Amino acid sequence: MPVFPLPSAAQLRVALLVPLLGLAGVAQAQRGDTDRTDPLHQDLLGATLAGEFAVQAGRLDEAANWYLDAARQSGGDVGLAERATRIALLAGDDRRSAQALELWRRGAPDSLPMRAAEATLSLRGGRDRAARRQLEALLRSDSPAGWRHAFNVLGGGARDQEQAGRLLGQIVDGGAIPDVLQAWMAFGGLAQRLDRSDLTDRILERIVARFPGEPRVALLRASQLRETGRADEARQALVALGDAALIAPDLRMAIAAEYDALGDLADAERTLAMGPQDGRTYVLRASLLARGENKAALAALYDEVKAVALTPNPAQRLLLGQMAEYLEQYEEALDWYRTVPGGPERAQARLRGARVLHELDRRDEAWARLRELQSDATADEDLRLNAYLLEAELRQQGDDAGELDVYNRGLAARPDDPALLYARALMWERRDDIPRAEADLRRVLVADPENVAALNALGYTLADRTTRYTEALELIDRARVAEPDNAAIIDSYGWVLYRLGRNEEALVELRRAFSMMKDAEVASHIGEVLWALGRRDEARKYFEEARAIDPENRSLLRALEKTGA
C-alpha cells in the first residue's frame, strides 16, 4: 500500500470536532450558511471546522467568511487572522480581506508578510498611492527579506501588468530599491516579464551606475535584448563578457543558459567547458551537444569523460552510459549501465538499461527487465514504481492495450498508488475518455484530498473538456490555497475564468502564468482569450510563440482549429 502524508493539524481537528458539532452543524458548514444567530459563528472550533470544510469544497468565499469568524473569536490568534486574510485575497473578497487584515495587524503590527498583504489589498483596490507607500516601506525595511516581499507583491498582487509596471517605475524613480545587486536584478527581471523594455533600460542604467563592472549586469542586458527580439545585440553583450564565466560556477551556468535561450547550443556548451568540470557540467554539455545533434563533439566529450573514469564511480559510469545512449552506441551503453556499482545511480542505470533494450528492438528483453524490477521485493519502492511508469511510457508508442495493461498490473500490485492513478488519468484524457480520467483523479483525491497535482489536473480537465465550470473552479481554488504562486495552477485558474466568460480577468491570470513559465499551452490559452476579445493580431503573436515552443501542443492545435487562426 502507498504511504500517504500524515493528516495536517487542521484535518485532525476536523476529525475530532465532527462528533462534537453533530450532523446538522456539519451540514450547515458545508452549505456555508451565514446566519449570524447560529452559535457555530460564535464558536472558535466550530467556525474553524466550517472554514476547513469550505476550503476542501473549493468555496473560498465561504471559507473566508468562516475563518474571519474564527479569527474574531480567537482573541488575537495571528495564524487564524493570516489564514483568513490569505483566503479572502484568493477569493477576491476585498471587504473580508480588509477585516481579516485588521485583526492580523493588531496581532503582528511589524510582520513583513502582513505588510505585504496590506500592499496587495491596496493594489487590488486601485489605491496606488497607498500601495506605493507600503511597498517603499517594505523596500526600506531593515530586514533583507523586505525587498523580496515587495517584489512578490508587485509580481503577483497587481490587478494587471499596466498597474504593476507603473508602480515599479515610480519606485525606481523614487530611489526606494536598496543597494543590493540581487534586488536590482530581480526588479529588472520583473520589468522584462511585464514587457516594459523602457523600464528595463532605466533599471539597467541604474545598475551599471551602482555596480560598475559587474558581469551579471551585462547578463541581464543580454537577456533584455533577447526578450525584445534583438538577438544579435544580445550575442554581442554575451561575447563582451569574455572570461567572466570563469569567475563563478553559477555565472557560467547563467551565461550558458542565455546562449541556450538564443538557440546557440554550441556557444552554451563552449561556455560550460570553461573552468573546472564535474558531473553536472558533463551532463549539461552532453545534453546540449545531443540536442544540437553534434555527434562529433559528443563523441569527443565521451572520450574525455572515459579518460577520467578510471575508478568505478557510479555517477561517471551512469553518465557514460547516457552519453553512449545519446550517440546511439547502445551496446556500449548497456555495458556502462551494467557496471554502475551501487547507490541511487544503480537504480537509474537499471531503468535506462531497459530503455536501451527497447531502442535496440529487443522489446521482449526490455519488458522482462522491467517486470523483473517490478517484482523485485529487495528493490527500492520508487524503483519498482518507476519500472511500471517507464513500461507504460514506452508502450505509448502504438501499444494502447499494452499501456493499459501496465497500469492495471501496477495498480493490482500497488492498489490506489497516486502516481499510477495520475498517469493513467492522463492516458484516459489523451484518449478523450474524460469520465475514466475523472474517476482516476477522484480516486487519488479520496485517499489524499490535498493532492495539489490531482486537484489542478481534475479542475483543468473539467474546465477544458466539459461544461462543468463551477465545479472546475472549486477544485482549482483548492489547489490555489495550497500553492498560490504555482504557474500551472494560475494557468488553470485563468482558463476556467475564460470558460466562465470572465475574459478580462482570465487574461490577467494567464499573462501572469506565462511570465512565470514560458509554455506552449499557456501561450495558446492567451491567444484564444485575445481572439475572443477581438484582439486578433496580438492573439496571432501568442499562437506563434506557442508554435515556436511546441508546434504539436494539443491545446495549440485545438485553439488554432477553433479560431481559424
Protein Blocks (a to p, Z undefined) as FASTA:
>chain_A
ZZdddddfklmmmmmmmmmnommlmmmmmnopabfkbmklmpmklmmmmmmmmmmnopak
lmmmmmmmmmmmnoopaklmmmmmmmmmmnopaklmmmmmmmmmmmmmmbmklmmmmmmm
mmmnopaklmmmmmmmmmmpmbfklmmmmmmmmmmmpmblklmmmmmmmmmmnopaccbf
klmmmmmmmmmmnopaklmmmmmmmmmmmmghiaklmmmmmmmmmmnopamlmmmmmmmn
mmmmmmpmklmmmmmmmmmmnopamlmmmmmmgojddfklmmmmmmmmmmnopaklmmmm
mmmmmmmmmbccfklmmmmmmmmmmnopaklmmmmmmmpngdjklmmmmmmmmmmmmmno
pamlmmmmmmmmmmmmkbcfklmmmmmmmmmmmmmnopaklmmmmmmmmmmmmghiaklm
mmmmmmmmmnopaklmmmmmmmmmmmmmmlmklmmmmmmmmmmmmcblmlmmmmmmmmmm
mmmmbmklmmmmmmmmmmnopamlmmmmmmmmmmmoccfklmmmmmmmmmmnopamlmmm
mmmmmmmmommbmklmmmmmmnoZZ
